[in-house]
């Protein structure tokens, strides 16, 4: 294929190289082709992936996963004719493509970034990137972003973001955000945010927020929060009488709130130690 008229697409499949509806992907250097190709902008009737590694890593194909994420999954980089690519919003489809790489998630993302300049324009799914102090780094879903002191690291769904002291770490749903002393860690629904002394950890619904000494841990509804000595915990709840959200606040060392101990809310929206 002429690389001036082609694009690289990232995708994943089962360890045996199979994907939805029994399609089996070929090895590196071979052409994969959909026998049921239809260019209509609807999911199905083609091969699917993330153009330039960008998109929604949780996208679905009907009731089955378009991109199987199982233990030992194989990650592919496929070269396709750009003119054939159909945007499906969060993913794309195409009739055929040349398999350029097969391996694990990290190596596939690295190959894509090294060989597709357009991949560097946005966060790449599965990428593992690291920058120095006071720098910014972002990766897509299931990736890992690491920044040094005073830096900012952002990761997508089920990703991990890590920064040093005074940094800002942000992770999407089910992700993990970790920042050092004086930092801020923010994670989405069911995520985990952890900060050092004097930091602030914030999570969404069902999440876990952990702050060290003098830190603040903030959790959404049904979440869990813990803070160190002289720290503060806040857990969101819904006031059924006033029909508004409220924050239940606890101060470590007061009213029985212990340091480095996870708390949640009971049915009366009162703080209680989380079950171990």
RAQUI-V650125 format. One record per helix or strand of 2 or more residues. SS is the DSSP state (alpha for helix, beta for strand). FROM is the first residue (numbers start at 0). LEN is the number of residues. If there is no record, write none. Layout:
[[SS;FROM;LEN] [SS;FROM;LEN]]
This chain:
[[alpha;2;3] [beta;5;8] [alpha;19;3] [beta;30;3] [beta;46;5] [beta;59;2] [beta;63;2] [beta;73;8] [alpha;81;3] [beta;85;2] [beta;91;3] [beta;95;8] [alpha;104;11] [alpha;116;5] [beta;127;3] [beta;135;3] [beta;143;4] [beta;151;4] [beta;159;4] [beta;167;4] [beta;175;4] [beta;183;4] [beta;191;4] [beta;199;4] [beta;207;4] [beta;215;4] [beta;223;3] [beta;231;8] [beta;243;8] [beta;262;3] [beta;270;3]]
